[in-house]
Amino acid sequence: MAGKSQGTRASGDGLRRLVIVESPSKIDKISTYLGPGYQVEASYGHIRDLPQPSQLPEDVKKGPYGKFAVDVDHGFEPYYVVDDDKKKKVNELKRALKDADELILATDRDREGEAIAWHLVQALEPRVPYRRMVFGEITREAIQQAVGELRDIDDRMVDAQETRRILDRLYGYELSPVLWRKVRAGLSAGRVQSVATRLCVERERERMAFVAAGYADVTGTFTATGEQAGSAFSARLSSLDGKRVATGRDFGDDGRLKASSANVAHLDVPAAQALVDGLDGASFAVRGVEEKPYTRRPAAPFITSTLQQEASRKLRLNARQAMRTAQGLYERGYITYMRTDSVQLSSQALSAARAQARELYGPEYVPDSPRAYASKSKNAQEGHEAIRPAGETFRTPAQVSGELRGDDFRMYDLIWKRTVASQMHDARGTTATVRLGATTDDGRDAEFSASGTIITFRGFLAAYEEGRDATRDADSEGAGDEDRRLPQVVAGDPLTASDLATAGHETSPPARYTEASLVKALEEKGIGRPSTFASIISTIVDRGYVTYKGSALVPSWLAFAVTRLLEEHFPKLVDYDFTAGMENDLDAISRGEAERVDWLTRFYFGAAGPTAGAVVADGPDGSGGGAALDGIKGLADDLGSIDAREISTIPIGEGIVLRVGRYGPYLEGPDVETGELLKASVPEDIAPDEMTVDKARELLTSQSDGDNVLGQDPESGRTIVARVGRYGPYVTELVEDDAPAPAPEEPAEGAPKKRAAKKAAKVKPRTGSLFKDMSVDSVTLEQALQLLSLPRVVGTDPETGDEITAQNGRYGPYLKKGTDSRSLETEDQIFSITLPEVLAIYAQPKMRRGQVAKPPLKELGADPESGQPIVIKDGRFGPYATDGTTNATLRKDDDPETVTLERAAELLAEKRAKGPAKKTARKTATKKTAAKTTTGTATVKKTAAKKTAAKKTTARKTAAAES
């Protein structure tokens, strides 16, 4: 284990204290700062949670917990169990607690950390006093101060977190079955993920409805001929005969001029060129010069959402990568806590930032008094701090450059610059606008304008400049004018024009959301909280609702079907104000202004609850703008009004529709000549806004109903066809109607599954991918039947009795014997290889996909626990860290090139804590045993537990004081 502590010794007062943190990477530093008498251990995050109802003990399944693992009829009492992979860790903590005189819970300072601390108390059942320890940074001063300010667990924060967990369980379990039955089996709905998905879908709908508008502009280069002779600058046509010339922002998404822009001059390319011709030889003169002061304020220090946005713009990190990097910096003592919605800085941080700015940039760059910033959210926890460098004095990026590398260094550099810049003077300067014009040979008045800003005092810009998102109107006037110097001209000065030219433009559709802009939109709408943004985006990506196209988030057709169902039949649950209102209510619970049971009762039962007619959620401004909810209980009971086929149908135009089927999206439309109904599968790389009528017609025509009919299978009589699918060309057999049907109904939790399985049992057509040298047009019936017969049984191993098969897979052709797979050289070998040849392959040492073992990708150093060298290797399932005994696969966001020793040690420690994987054959028995063991201790009657815990704490405090 990374940073494993060495046991507890008595401190100066003779007491031994067990300190529990969340992450093992914190152990070393905190142990050092606390000194003797403190044993620091890690819980590795949450240790308990609501189990899946199917994992409940048999006797509990039949009771009130059977549907949700929550008793909705008796105060929404949750049934918690210790996670299987945390049982060993809990036992270790219990053993450590036996030697301790006091328990200190030093989990993170947010609601999640508070809940983890409470769960630890419930699971460990300490017989010694326990207190809560919170800190915003891992420095000696902060840790020692936190030890002197221990407090009780905040039950209100625990209530809020528990309400959120129960709310999400009720929401998902009531709504997800609706999606299973009406869209596709296996889908999920979530309180925030569904709203985030809707945002992406709505933006894509705007792009699909968008009609481009054409317009033109005229630019030229102008040279002063007076005292400023030789000074040239560029200007753009701004008005014609007194009417402002239209730019991109004057057009709506329908391609027409907006009502507010009706009185503007709309030029196309021919008209603009005629204007240029008419200005040939015209006399230009300055008509006016306007100057005004320019001021720009520094941005506030980082909060979680702004850090994610800026890391996306400047560091090209997604939200998950940004949070992982920031967390690593926090745990190693470089920055303060990274989950916060407060822009406040402590007095010592203000002093540190101002002193560093004064030292590095000069006293003239620092205002006389500290700058104060106000959080936009009324629920911001102002007791917290913004994200900043740790310590009473900040280390500059140069000072940490020898310790941090790659993304770690770039992230620290970004946070340091933003923090220091926030306490510096405004940037100041002057913005000048020059108007100039001439008359065309046919008497029209053309006026041009140019703007430029001169920064006379850079202020905070000397340290940092905030990134900006791309806009739709990059060609609009004023873009790129900053730091542009114009000549000192006055009204009446003559000008010489040159390079007059016209350029045609088309308006752009609304930009798709990126991770940064989606986080910004969620924050502005009051949806989600700092600790949830990264997980929201990860969830909608992992579940196939959105995909990446570069940095843009593109909703899938599946997301269109799910969003439409929710909008039309459960609009309140994806209403932005309503969802934001729920967040406000949870915040109110954390402040003690609302009771969780009352709130959950109204949310779940609605008017049937004890507080009928009450408003469940206020509007985002807390004004009571939310509407009463009828309750989500029984959402899936009566779905007769939902037409599954209609929900999954998106009109494209000219009689063509796109349907979301069981096996992916496909098109249906009439043949232009014969009227015959054509079908075609939709390739994955076509974004929804690219599915025009012309594109759909092209797919329908090229795929010719999507099928190349090869003939009938002589055994089954079914038609065999070749198609082009999302994953390439393949052959399949037609079973009944090949059009998608609604997904089979999912059995209710606890209900007999035989009937449901029988109901859902439909014949699934056989499929087989074409070999690389085959095509849809040339594949034969004989070849297709061979492909459909795979996997081919080659024979049986005479020594082990295991059957050996040859088949084709994602990574090419291979052999399989039990769990032992070996690659084949060519696809033809699947049908030609003999048993002796196969046995000869298995007699050889196993190579990675037919190649010799590769050398380590990177050597990191000695593991803190095992003492053995840690190296990064490339394995079958991707890169992994190993110390020769334990292997741990790198996570999705871990770069093998930049992964640190600390990160690798943490992954190995987590793998050791989980212990060896359980064998499949014993899985059922293990679950039952674990469930029975849990029954007596894991079920928590929360109110009683809190009262008992409070009494115990009071008694122990008194005893400690008396001693």
JOLINMO-V276119 format. One line per field, one symbol per residue. ss: DSSP state (H for helix, E for strand, C for the rest). psi: psi as a letter, one per 40 degrees, with the letter a starting at -180 (. if undefined). burial: b if it has 16 or more other C-alpha atoms within 10 Angstrom, else e. A space follows every 10 residues. Layout:
# JOLINMO-V276119
ss: ???
psi: ???
burial: ???
This chain:
# JOLINMO-V276119
ss: CCCCCCCCCC CCCCCCEEEE ECCHHHHHHH HHHHCCCEEE EECCCCCEEE CCHHHCCHHH HCCCCCCCCE ECCCCCEEEE EECHHHHHHH HHHHHHHHCC CEEEECCCCC HHHHHHHHHH HHHHCCCCEE EECCCCCCCH HHHHHHHCCC ECCCHHHHHH HHHHHHHHHH HHHHHHHHHH HHCCCCCCCC CCHHHHHHHH HHHHHHHHHC CCCEEEEEEE EEEECCCCCC CEEEEEEEEE CCEEECCHHH ECCCCCECHH HCCCECCCHH HHHHHHHHCC CCCEEEEEEE EEEEEECCCC CECHHHHHHH HHHHHCCCHH HHHHHHHHHH HCCCECCCCC CCCCCCHHHH HHHHHHHHHH HCHHHCCCCC CCCCCCCCCC CCCCCCECEC CCCCCCHHHH CCCCCHHHHH HHHHHHHHHH HCCCCCEEEE EEEEEEEEEC CCCCEEEEEE EEEEEEECHH HHCCCCCCCC CCCCCCCCCC CECCCCCCCC CCCEEEEEEE EEEEEECCCC CCCEHHHHHH HHHHCCCCCC CCHHHHHHHH HHCCCEEEEC CEEEECHHHH HHHHHHHHHC HHHHCHHHHH HHHHHHHHHH CCCCCHHHHH HHHHHHHHCC CCCCCCCCCC CCCCCCCCCC CCCCCCCCCC CCCHHHHCEE EEECCEEEEE ECCEEEEEEE CCCCCCEEEE ECCCCCCHHH CCHHHHHHHH HHHCCCCEEE EECCCCCCEE EEEEECCEEE EEECCCCCCC CCCCCCCCCC CCHHHHHHHH CCCCCCEEEC CCCCCCCCCC HHHHHHHHCC CEEEEECCCC CCEEEEEEEC CEEEEEECCE EEECCCCCHH HHCCHHHHHH HHHCCCCECC ECCCCCCEEE EECCCCCCEE EEEEECCEEE EECCCCEEEC CCCCCCCCCC HHHHHHHHHH HHHHCCCCCH HHHHHHHHHH HHHHHHHHEC CHHHHHHHHH HHHHHHHHHH HHC
psi: hhfhifihii adeeihhhhh idhdeedddd ddddaiehhh iiefaieiih ihdeeiiddd deaeeddefh geegefhihi ihideedddd ddddddddei eihhhfiiea dddddddddd ddddgieiii ihhiieigid dddddddefi iihhdddddd dddddddddd dddddddddd deciieiiii dddddddddd ddddddddeh hihiiiihii hhhiebdfhe hiiiiihdih fehhhhadee iieeeihide fdfihhhidd dddddddeeh eihiihdihh iiihhhiiii ihiddddddd ddddefhidd dddddddddd deediihegi eheiiidddd dddddddddd eideehidii hiihidheeh geeiiihiii idiihiddde dediibdddd dddddddddd defiiihiah hihhhiiihi eeeihhhiii iihhhdhdbd eddihiiiii idfdeihehf eifhhiigii hehiihiifh iihiiiiiih iihidddddd ddddefhiid eedddddddd ddeediihgb eihhiidddd dddddddddf ddeehddddd dddddddddd eeeihddddd dddddbeeie gheihdhiid eeefeiiihe iehfdedged ehhddddehh hdifehihih adfiiiihii hddeeihiih ihidehidee gidddddddd ddegeeihhd aihddeeihh ihihadeaii iiihhbheii iiiihhiihe ihedddddde gihhiiihii ideiiddeii dddddddeei ihhdahhdde eihhihiiad eaiiihhbeh ihiididddd ediidddddd deeiihihfe iihiiidihd ahhdddeihh ihihadfaii iieddhhhhi idehhddehi dddddddddd ddddiiiiid dedddddddd ddddddddhh gddddddddd dddddddddd dd.
burial: bbbbbeebbe eeeeebbbbb bbbbbbbbbb bebbebbbbb bbbbbbbbbb bebebbbeeb beebbbbbbb bbeebbbbbb bbbebbbebb eebbebbeeb bbbbbbbbbb bbbbbbbbbb bbbeebebbb bbbbbbbbbb ebbbebbeeb eebeebbbbb bbbbebbbbb bbbbbbbbbb bbbbbebbbb bbbbbbbbbb bebbbbbbeb bbbbbbbbbb bbbbbeeeee ebbbbbbbbb eeebbbbbbb bbbebebeee beebbbbbbe ebbebbebbe eeebbbbbbe eeebeeebbb bbbbbbbbbb bbbeeebbbb bbbbbbbbbb bbbbbbbbbb bbbbbeeebb bbbbbbbbee beeebbeeeb beeeeeeebb bbebbbbbbb bbebbebeee eeebeebbbb bbbbbbbbbb bbbbbbbbbb bbbbbbbbbb eeeebbbbbb bbbbbebbbb bbbbeeeeee eeeeeebeee eeeebbbebb eebbbbbeeb bbeebebbbe ebbbbbbbbb ebbebbbbbb bbbbebbbbb beeebbbeee bbbbbbbbbb bbbbbbeeee ebbbbbbbbb bbbbbbbbbb eeebbbbebb bbbbbbbebe eeebbbbbbb eeeeebbbbb bbbebbeeee eeebbebbbb ebeeebbbbb beebbbbbbb beeeeeebbb bbbeeebbbe bebeebbebb bebbbbbbbb bbeeeeebeb bbbbbbeebb bbbeeeeeeb ebbbbbbeee eeeeeeeeee eeeeeebbbb beeeebeebb beebbebbeb bbbbbebeee eeebbbbbee eebbbbbeee bbbbeebeeb beeebeebee ebeeebeebe eeeeeeebeb bebbebeeeb bbbbeeeebb bbbeeebbbb eeebebeebb bbbbbbbbbb bebeeeeeee eeeeeeeeeb bbebbeebeb eeeeebeebe ebbeebeeee eee
